[in-house]
Amino acid sequence: MPKQDNIITVLREFRRSWPAIKEMLYFFNSIFSPKLDDNSNKVIMSKKEDPYMILGVSPSDDFDKIKAVYKRLVKIYHPDSDTGNEEFFIKIQHAYEQIKKEKEV
């Protein structure tokens, strides 16, 4: 019966940690799901979202490196590709535009 005791222990631990897991899922959903503006149907980036974090670059990186990373991500997440993800593709575009405005290129 040790296997059954292990399963019961695991289930109890999962039940005890479920609120924390649920909170993490809500957090990641809030980060990775785009918000639409009611008037213009444009994606609104949350104040929590850092465009540099979305692209996986540092604010100190030069713009050429940021542009290269952006192009690579666009190829990966474009909705027409096999690995496409339209929501994340939109986030990538908006993050890049925001960085571009900051750097004034």
DRENMARVO-640553 format. One record per atom (N, C-alpha, C, CB): residue number from 1; residue in three letters; atom name; x, y, z. Coordinates in steps of 0.001 Angstrom, whole numbers. Glycine has a CB too. Layout:
BEGIN
<NUM "ALA" "CA" <X Y Z>>
...
END
This chain:
BEGIN
<1 "MET" "N" <781 -1223 0>>
<1 "MET" "CA" <0 0 0>>
<1 "MET" "C" <823 1289 0>>
<1 "MET" "CB" <-889 -2 1173>>
<2 "PRO" "N" <2148 1253 -67>>
<2 "PRO" "CA" <2892 2513 -49>>
<2 "PRO" "C" <2590 3398 -1247>>
<2 "PRO" "CB" <4368 2233 4>>
<3 "LYS" "N" <2307 2803 -2408>>
<3 "LYS" "CA" <1999 3621 -3584>>
<3 "LYS" "C" <722 4418 -3366>>
<3 "LYS" "CB" <1864 2740 -4837>>
<4 "GLN" "N" <-279 3794 -2768>>
<4 "GLN" "CA" <-1536 4482 -2523>>
<4 "GLN" "C" <-1330 5618 -1523>>
<4 "GLN" "CB" <-2601 3496 -2011>>
<5 "ASP" "N" <-518 5387 -509>>
<5 "ASP" "CA" <-223 6447 453>>
<5 "ASP" "C" <479 7615 -222>>
<5 "ASP" "CB" <636 5908 1597>>
<6 "ASN" "N" <1391 7322 -1151>>
<6 "ASN" "CA" <2085 8381 -1890>>
<6 "ASN" "C" <1111 9190 -2738>>
<6 "ASN" "CB" <3182 7783 -2779>>
<7 "ILE" "N" <189 8507 -3392>>
<7 "ILE" "CA" <-796 9201 -4226>>
<7 "ILE" "C" <-1674 10096 -3368>>
<7 "ILE" "CB" <-1663 8192 -5005>>
<8 "ILE" "N" <-2102 9590 -2234>>
<8 "ILE" "CA" <-2946 10393 -1333>>
<8 "ILE" "C" <-2176 11603 -832>>
<8 "ILE" "CB" <-3441 9543 -136>>
<9 "THR" "N" <-914 11421 -499>>
<9 "THR" "CA" <-84 12535 -44>>
<9 "THR" "C" <61 13590 -1138>>
<9 "THR" "CB" <1298 12029 390>>
<10 "VAL" "N" <298 13140 -2359>>
<10 "VAL" "CA" <442 14068 -3483>>
<10 "VAL" "C" <-854 14838 -3704>>
<10 "VAL" "CB" <839 13311 -4769>>
<11 "LEU" "N" <-1972 14150 -3664>>
<11 "LEU" "CA" <-3267 14817 -3850>>
<11 "LEU" "C" <-3542 15836 -2747>>
<11 "LEU" "CB" <-4393 13782 -3890>>
<12 "ARG" "N" <-3180 15501 -1523>>
<12 "ARG" "CA" <-3365 16457 -412>>
<12 "ARG" "C" <-2494 17695 -607>>
<12 "ARG" "CB" <-3031 15787 943>>
<13 "GLU" "N" <-1258 17476 -1034>>
<13 "GLU" "CA" <-357 18604 -1275>>
<13 "GLU" "C" <-880 19483 -2408>>
<13 "GLU" "CB" <1060 18101 -1606>>
<14 "PHE" "N" <-1385 18833 -3446>>
<14 "PHE" "CA" <-1928 19597 -4567>>
<14 "PHE" "C" <-3122 20421 -4112>>
<14 "PHE" "CB" <-2331 18663 -5721>>
<15 "ARG" "N" <-4001 19808 -3335>>
<15 "ARG" "CA" <-5179 20530 -2852>>
<15 "ARG" "C" <-4770 21702 -1961>>
<15 "ARG" "CB" <-6115 19578 -2083>>
<16 "ARG" "N" <-3740 21514 -1174>>
<16 "ARG" "CA" <-3258 22580 -289>>
<16 "ARG" "C" <-2619 23715 -1093>>
<16 "ARG" "CB" <-2245 22015 727>>
<17 "SER" "N" <-1944 23381 -2199>>
<17 "SER" "CA" <-1248 24404 -2980>>
<17 "SER" "C" <-2084 24941 -4138>>
<17 "SER" "CB" <46 23844 -3515>>
<18 "TRP" "N" <-3305 24435 -4343>>
<18 "TRP" "CA" <-4129 24869 -5463>>
<18 "TRP" "C" <-4368 26379 -5487>>
<18 "TRP" "CB" <-5447 24154 -5422>>
<19 "PRO" "N" <-4662 27063 -4367>>
<19 "PRO" "CA" <-4868 28519 -4442>>
<19 "PRO" "C" <-3656 29259 -5021>>
<19 "PRO" "CB" <-5181 29069 -3056>>
<20 "ALA" "N" <-2462 28828 -4660>>
<20 "ALA" "CA" <-1261 29477 -5199>>
<20 "ALA" "C" <-1111 29180 -6686>>
<20 "ALA" "CB" <-4 29013 -4436>>
<21 "ILE" "N" <-1403 27957 -7086>>
<21 "ILE" "CA" <-1315 27588 -8504>>
<21 "ILE" "C" <-2331 28393 -9303>>
<21 "ILE" "CB" <-1553 26064 -8700>>
<22 "LYS" "N" <-3543 28502 -8767>>
<22 "LYS" "CA" <-4605 29249 -9437>>
<22 "LYS" "C" <-4217 30722 -9595>>
<22 "LYS" "CB" <-5924 29126 -8653>>
<23 "GLU" "N" <-3614 31281 -8555>>
<23 "GLU" "CA" <-3172 32684 -8612>>
<23 "GLU" "C" <-2107 32880 -9678>>
<23 "GLU" "CB" <-2633 33136 -7248>>
<24 "MET" "N" <-1165 31923 -9794>>
<24 "MET" "CA" <-137 32019 -10828>>
<24 "MET" "C" <-754 31941 -12214>>
<24 "MET" "CB" <904 30913 -10654>>
<25 "LEU" "N" <-1737 31063 -12403>>
<25 "LEU" "CA" <-2389 30948 -13707>>
<25 "LEU" "C" <-3087 32242 -14088>>
<25 "LEU" "CB" <-3389 29798 -13703>>
<26 "TYR" "N" <-3777 32878 -13137>>
<26 "TYR" "CA" <-4423 34163 -13410>>
<26 "TYR" "C" <-3389 35225 -13761>>
<26 "TYR" "CB" <-5254 34615 -12200>>
<27 "PHE" "N" <-2255 35211 -13049>>
<27 "PHE" "CA" <-1197 36184 -13303>>
<27 "PHE" "C" <-655 36028 -14725>>
<27 "PHE" "CB" <-59 36023 -12275>>
<28 "PHE" "N" <-321 34780 -15120>>
<28 "PHE" "CA" <219 34563 -16462>>
<28 "PHE" "C" <-811 34866 -17535>>
<28 "PHE" "CB" <709 33132 -16609>>
<29 "ASN" "N" <-2068 34589 -17257>>
<29 "ASN" "CA" <-3120 34922 -18217>>
<29 "ASN" "C" <-3220 36434 -18391>>
<29 "ASN" "CB" <-4474 34345 -17761>>
<30 "SER" "N" <-3079 37182 -17299>>
<30 "SER" "CA" <-3163 38643 -17402>>
<30 "SER" "C" <-1977 39216 -18169>>
<30 "SER" "CB" <-3235 39272 -16008>>
<31 "ILE" "N" <-842 38544 -18104>>
<31 "ILE" "CA" <345 39029 -18813>>
<31 "ILE" "C" <245 38732 -20309>>
<31 "ILE" "CB" <1619 38388 -18230>>
<32 "PHE" "N" <-164 37509 -20647>>
<32 "PHE" "CA" <-72 37068 -22028>>
<32 "PHE" "C" <-1347 37203 -22848>>
<32 "PHE" "CB" <351 35675 -22049>>
<33 "SER" "N" <-2418 37713 -22263>>
<33 "SER" "CA" <-3617 37910 -23079>>
<33 "SER" "C" <-3797 39405 -23343>>
<33 "SER" "CB" <-4883 37312 -22376>>
<34 "PRO" "N" <-3911 39791 -24602>>
<34 "PRO" "CA" <-4002 41213 -24921>>
<34 "PRO" "C" <-5352 41804 -24525>>
<34 "PRO" "CB" <-3760 41429 -26403>>
<35 "LYS" "N" <-5339 43066 -24146>>
<35 "LYS" "CA" <-6562 43798 -23818>>
<35 "LYS" "C" <-6919 44666 -25015>>
<35 "LYS" "CB" <-6386 44665 -22517>>
<36 "LEU" "N" <-8185 44666 -25403>>
<36 "LEU" "CA" <-8626 45455 -26548>>
<36 "LEU" "C" <-9309 46722 -26073>>
<36 "LEU" "CB" <-9571 44639 -27444>>
<37 "ASP" "N" <-8995 47815 -26729>>
<37 "ASP" "CA" <-9670 49072 -26479>>
<37 "ASP" "C" <-11057 48987 -27117>>
<37 "ASP" "CB" <-8848 50285 -27041>>
<38 "ASP" "N" <-12105 49347 -26368>>
<38 "ASP" "CA" <-13475 49226 -26872>>
<38 "ASP" "C" <-13719 50093 -28098>>
<38 "ASP" "CB" <-14462 49595 -25786>>
<39 "ASN" "N" <-13121 51264 -28144>>
<39 "ASN" "CA" <-13400 52197 -29230>>
<39 "ASN" "C" <-12672 51859 -30522>>
<39 "ASN" "CB" <-13036 53582 -28807>>
<40 "SER" "N" <-11420 51468 -30415>>
<40 "SER" "CA" <-10627 51315 -31638>>
<40 "SER" "C" <-10229 49873 -31950>>
<40 "SER" "CB" <-9392 52147 -31534>>
<41 "ASN" "N" <-10573 48929 -31082>>
<41 "ASN" "CA" <-10183 47529 -31251>>
<41 "ASN" "C" <-8678 47352 -31324>>
<41 "ASN" "CB" <-10818 46962 -32496>>
<42 "LYS" "N" <-7910 48267 -30733>>
<42 "LYS" "CA" <-6463 48129 -30669>>
<42 "LYS" "C" <-6091 47479 -29350>>
<42 "LYS" "CB" <-5760 49501 -30827>>
<43 "VAL" "N" <-5004 46761 -29361>>
<43 "VAL" "CA" <-4559 46086 -28149>>
<43 "VAL" "C" <-3979 47110 -27192>>
<43 "VAL" "CB" <-3520 44987 -28471>>
<44 "ILE" "N" <-4384 47019 -25942>>
<44 "ILE" "CA" <-3859 47892 -24895>>
<44 "ILE" "C" <-2888 47062 -24068>>
<44 "ILE" "CB" <-5012 48496 -23999>>
<45 "MET" "N" <-1690 47556 -23910>>
<45 "MET" "CA" <-731 46836 -23091>>
<45 "MET" "C" <-977 47193 -21629>>
<45 "MET" "CB" <730 47168 -23511>>
<46 "SER" "N" <-981 46186 -20798>>
<46 "SER" "CA" <-1181 46388 -19369>>
<46 "SER" "C" <-19 47194 -18808>>
<46 "SER" "CB" <-1319 45034 -18630>>
<47 "LYS" "N" <-274 47933 -17740>>
<47 "LYS" "CA" <799 48721 -17125>>
<47 "LYS" "C" <1863 47820 -16529>>
<47 "LYS" "CB" <237 49648 -16046>>
<48 "LYS" "N" <1490 46583 -16187>>
<48 "LYS" "CA" <2442 45633 -15626>>
<48 "LYS" "C" <3417 45128 -16679>>
<48 "LYS" "CB" <1707 44463 -14997>>
<49 "GLU" "N" <3001 45176 -17930>>
<49 "GLU" "CA" <3793 44570 -18981>>
<49 "GLU" "C" <4944 45472 -19421>>
<49 "GLU" "CB" <2913 44241 -20162>>
<50 "ASP" "N" <6107 44914 -19391>>
<50 "ASP" "CA" <7300 45625 -19832>>
<50 "ASP" "C" <7603 45174 -21257>>
<50 "ASP" "CB" <8521 45361 -18872>>
<51 "PRO" "N" <7655 46100 -22202>>
<51 "PRO" "CA" <7902 45692 -23589>>
<51 "PRO" "C" <9241 44975 -23754>>
<51 "PRO" "CB" <7858 46906 -24502>>
<52 "TYR" "N" <10218 45339 -22942>>
<52 "TYR" "CA" <11519 44672 -23022>>
<52 "TYR" "C" <11403 43222 -22555>>
<52 "TYR" "CB" <12569 45426 -22175>>
<53 "MET" "N" <10570 42990 -21544>>
<53 "MET" "CA" <10372 41635 -21043>>
<53 "MET" "C" <9649 40775 -22084>>
<53 "MET" "CB" <9577 41662 -19725>>
<54 "ILE" "N" <8674 41366 -22780>>
<54 "ILE" "CA" <7933 40621 -23801>>
<54 "ILE" "C" <8867 40158 -24912>>
<54 "ILE" "CB" <6801 41482 -24385>>
<55 "LEU" "N" <9775 41049 -25331>>
<55 "LEU" "CA" <10719 40684 -26395>>
<55 "LEU" "C" <11917 39900 -25873>>
<55 "LEU" "CB" <11204 41929 -27106>>
<56 "GLY" "N" <12121 39903 -24568>>
<56 "GLY" "CA" <13247 39175 -23995>>
<56 "GLY" "C" <14569 39876 -24216>>
<56 "GLY" "CB" <13313 37796 -24571>>
<57 "VAL" "N" <14539 41213 -24189>>
<57 "VAL" "CA" <15764 42003 -24352>>
<57 "VAL" "C" <15924 42921 -23149>>
<57 "VAL" "CB" <15731 42829 -25677>>
<58 "SER" "N" <17059 43564 -23086>>
<58 "SER" "CA" <17348 44492 -22006>>
<58 "SER" "C" <17225 45930 -22521>>
<58 "SER" "CB" <18763 44233 -21423>>
<59 "PRO" "N" <16816 46873 -21665>>
<59 "PRO" "CA" <16754 48270 -22102>>
<59 "PRO" "C" <18106 48818 -22543>>
<59 "PRO" "CB" <16208 49128 -20990>>
<60 "SER" "N" <19186 48195 -22069>>
<60 "SER" "CA" <20512 48679 -22445>>
<60 "SER" "C" <20995 48122 -23787>>
<60 "SER" "CB" <21505 48323 -21366>>
<61 "ASP" "N" <20264 47159 -24351>>
<61 "ASP" "CA" <20648 46595 -25659>>
<61 "ASP" "C" <20499 47649 -26749>>
<61 "ASP" "CB" <19786 45348 -25999>>
<62 "ASP" "N" <21374 47570 -27750>>
<62 "ASP" "CA" <21250 48522 -28858>>
<62 "ASP" "C" <20052 48155 -29731>>
<62 "ASP" "CB" <22550 48550 -29707>>
<63 "PHE" "N" <19586 49126 -30491>>
<63 "PHE" "CA" <18348 48940 -31246>>
<63 "PHE" "C" <18471 47869 -32316>>
<63 "PHE" "CB" <17933 50240 -31883>>
<64 "ASP" "N" <19663 47688 -32883>>
<64 "ASP" "CA" <19857 46652 -33902>>
<64 "ASP" "C" <19603 45252 -33332>>
<64 "ASP" "CB" <21280 46733 -34478>>
<65 "LYS" "N" <20055 45015 -32105>>
<65 "LYS" "CA" <19824 43720 -31460>>
<65 "LYS" "C" <18332 43541 -31171>>
<65 "LYS" "CB" <20650 43602 -30149>>
<66 "ILE" "N" <17676 44584 -30689>>
<66 "ILE" "CA" <16241 44521 -30403>>
<66 "ILE" "C" <15464 44229 -31680>>
<66 "ILE" "CB" <15749 45841 -29765>>
<67 "LYS" "N" <15858 44871 -32769>>
<67 "LYS" "CA" <15191 44660 -34053>>
<67 "LYS" "C" <15376 43220 -34538>>
<67 "LYS" "CB" <15729 45645 -35103>>
<68 "ALA" "N" <16575 42667 -34356>>
<68 "ALA" "CA" <16843 41287 -34772>>
<68 "ALA" "C" <16001 40304 -33958>>
<68 "ALA" "CB" <18345 40958 -34618>>
<69 "VAL" "N" <15905 40544 -32661>>
<69 "VAL" "CA" <15085 39677 -31802>>
<69 "VAL" "C" <13619 39784 -32212>>
<69 "VAL" "CB" <15258 40055 -30301>>
<70 "TYR" "N" <13164 41002 -32482>>
<70 "TYR" "CA" <11779 41224 -32918>>
<70 "TYR" "C" <11490 40446 -34205>>
<70 "TYR" "CB" <11514 42737 -33135>>
<71 "LYS" "N" <12370 40537 -35171>>
<71 "LYS" "CA" <12153 39836 -36445>>
<71 "LYS" "C" <12109 38323 -36251>>
<71 "LYS" "CB" <13256 40198 -37447>>
<72 "ARG" "N" <12974 37805 -35379>>
<72 "ARG" "CA" <12992 36368 -35114>>
<72 "ARG" "C" <11676 35938 -34456>>
<72 "ARG" "CB" <14197 35995 -34212>>
<73 "LEU" "N" <11200 36718 -33481>>
<73 "LEU" "CA" <9951 36386 -32799>>
<73 "LEU" "C" <8751 36483 -33735>>
<73 "LEU" "CB" <9747 37303 -31604>>
<74 "VAL" "N" <8767 37465 -34623>>
<74 "VAL" "CA" <7666 37621 -35577>>
<74 "VAL" "C" <7578 36401 -36486>>
<74 "VAL" "CB" <7848 38904 -36419>>
<75 "LYS" "N" <8729 35889 -36921>>
<75 "LYS" "CA" <8725 34699 -37772>>
<75 "LYS" "C" <8174 33486 -37024>>
<75 "LYS" "CB" <10143 34402 -38281>>
<76 "ILE" "N" <8511 33377 -35760>>
<76 "ILE" "CA" <8073 32224 -34969>>
<76 "ILE" "C" <6579 32292 -34674>>
<76 "ILE" "CB" <8862 32145 -33659>>
<77 "TYR" "N" <6097 33465 -34241>>
<77 "TYR" "CA" <4733 33576 -33739>>
<77 "TYR" "C" <3729 34141 -34744>>
<77 "TYR" "CB" <4731 34426 -32525>>
<78 "HIS" "N" <4123 34321 -35994>>
<78 "HIS" "CA" <3185 34831 -36989>>
<78 "HIS" "C" <2012 33851 -37117>>
<78 "HIS" "CB" <3892 35040 -38368>>
<79 "PRO" "N" <786 34372 -37149>>
<79 "PRO" "CA" <-397 33486 -37188>>
<79 "PRO" "C" <-412 32513 -38360>>
<79 "PRO" "CB" <-1643 34317 -37240>>
<80 "ASP" "N" <249 32823 -39449>>
<80 "ASP" "CA" <259 31936 -40611>>
<80 "ASP" "C" <1308 30826 -40516>>
<80 "ASP" "CB" <498 32742 -41858>>
<81 "SER" "N" <2192 30906 -39519>>
<81 "SER" "CA" <3215 29866 -39386>>
<81 "SER" "C" <2662 28690 -38574>>
<81 "SER" "CB" <4496 30439 -38714>>
<82 "ASP" "N" <3403 27585 -38584>>
<82 "ASP" "CA" <2976 26394 -37848>>
<82 "ASP" "C" <2948 26636 -36341>>
<82 "ASP" "CB" <3897 25224 -38166>>
<83 "THR" "N" <3871 27453 -35860>>
<83 "THR" "CA" <3956 27731 -34425>>
<83 "THR" "C" <3270 29048 -34079>>
<83 "THR" "CB" <5421 27768 -33973>>
<84 "GLY" "N" <2372 29501 -34930>>
<84 "GLY" "CA" <1747 30811 -34779>>
<84 "GLY" "C" <891 30950 -33538>>
<84 "GLY" "CB" <919 31104 -35967>>
<85 "ASN" "N" <903 32165 -32996>>
<85 "ASN" "CA" <78 32524 -31850>>
<85 "ASN" "C" <-305 33986 -32045>>
<85 "ASN" "CB" <833 32289 -30471>>
<86 "GLU" "N" <-1533 34223 -32488>>
<86 "GLU" "CA" <-1946 35575 -32873>>
<86 "GLU" "C" <-1891 36556 -31708>>
<86 "GLU" "CB" <-3349 35545 -33442>>
<87 "GLU" "N" <-2322 36116 -30514>>
<87 "GLU" "CA" <-2320 37017 -29360>>
<87 "GLU" "C" <-899 37473 -29027>>
<87 "GLU" "CB" <-2956 36328 -28139>>
<88 "PHE" "N" <31 36512 -28982>>
<88 "PHE" "CA" <1405 36877 -28645>>
<88 "PHE" "C" <2046 37668 -29780>>
<88 "PHE" "CB" <2235 35622 -28337>>
<89 "PHE" "N" <1684 37361 -31006>>
<89 "PHE" "CA" <2184 38115 -32157>>
<89 "PHE" "C" <1804 39591 -32035>>
<89 "PHE" "CB" <1629 37526 -33474>>
<90 "ILE" "N" <569 39857 -31641>>
<90 "ILE" "CA" <114 41243 -31456>>
<90 "ILE" "C" <887 41906 -30327>>
<90 "ILE" "CB" <-1402 41288 -31161>>
<91 "LYS" "N" <1096 41173 -29237>>
<91 "LYS" "CA" <1876 41723 -28119>>
<91 "LYS" "C" <3294 42080 -28550>>
<91 "LYS" "CB" <1924 40722 -26958>>
<92 "ILE" "N" <3899 41202 -29345>>
<92 "ILE" "CA" <5258 41451 -29831>>
<92 "ILE" "C" <5295 42734 -30657>>
<92 "ILE" "CB" <5766 40254 -30671>>
<93 "GLN" "N" <4325 42892 -31547>>
<93 "GLN" "CA" <4279 44087 -32383>>
<93 "GLN" "C" <4140 45356 -31547>>
<93 "GLN" "CB" <3127 43989 -33374>>
<94 "HIS" "N" <3236 45328 -30579>>
<94 "HIS" "CA" <3029 46521 -29762>>
<94 "HIS" "C" <4230 46824 -28865>>
<94 "HIS" "CB" <1784 46356 -28911>>
<95 "ALA" "N" <4853 45776 -28354>>
<95 "ALA" "CA" <6052 45976 -27534>>
<95 "ALA" "C" <7159 46615 -28368>>
<95 "ALA" "CB" <6536 44633 -26935>>
<96 "TYR" "N" <7337 46122 -29593>>
<96 "TYR" "CA" <8368 46669 -30476>>
<96 "TYR" "C" <8076 48130 -30818>>
<96 "TYR" "CB" <8468 45835 -31763>>
<97 "GLU" "N" <6819 48427 -31114>>
<97 "GLU" "CA" <6448 49819 -31425>>
<97 "GLU" "C" <6712 50737 -30238>>
<97 "GLU" "CB" <4966 49903 -31832>>
<98 "GLN" "N" <6422 50258 -29034>>
<98 "GLN" "CA" <6655 51067 -27839>>
<98 "GLN" "C" <8150 51322 -27642>>
<98 "GLN" "CB" <6063 50375 -26596>>
<99 "ILE" "N" <8962 50307 -27834>>
<99 "ILE" "CA" <10416 50475 -27697>>
<99 "ILE" "C" <10933 51410 -28785>>
<99 "ILE" "CB" <11142 49102 -27773>>
<100 "LYS" "N" <10407 51261 -29980>>
<100 "LYS" "CA" <10820 52099 -31102>>
<100 "LYS" "C" <10530 53575 -30810>>
<100 "LYS" "CB" <10103 51658 -32394>>
<101 "LYS" "N" <9374 53853 -30209>>
<101 "LYS" "CA" <9045 55230 -29832>>
<101 "LYS" "C" <9983 55753 -28756>>
<101 "LYS" "CB" <7603 55316 -29348>>
<102 "GLU" "N" <10303 54894 -27784>>
<102 "GLU" "CA" <11222 55286 -26702>>
<102 "GLU" "C" <12599 55626 -27257>>
<102 "GLU" "CB" <11341 54159 -25655>>
<103 "LYS" "N" <13079 54775 -28140>>
<103 "LYS" "CA" <14434 54965 -28695>>
<103 "LYS" "C" <14436 56003 -29820>>
<103 "LYS" "CB" <14992 53624 -29223>>
<104 "GLU" "N" <13246 56367 -30307>>
<104 "GLU" "CA" <13080 57354 -31379>>
<104 "GLU" "C" <13930 57038 -32594>>
<104 "GLU" "CB" <13422 58734 -30874>>
<105 "VAL" "N" <13703 55855 -33139>>
<105 "VAL" "CA" <14447 55429 -34338>>
<105 "VAL" "C" <13589 55640 -35548>>
<105 "VAL" "CB" <14885 53948 -34245>>
END
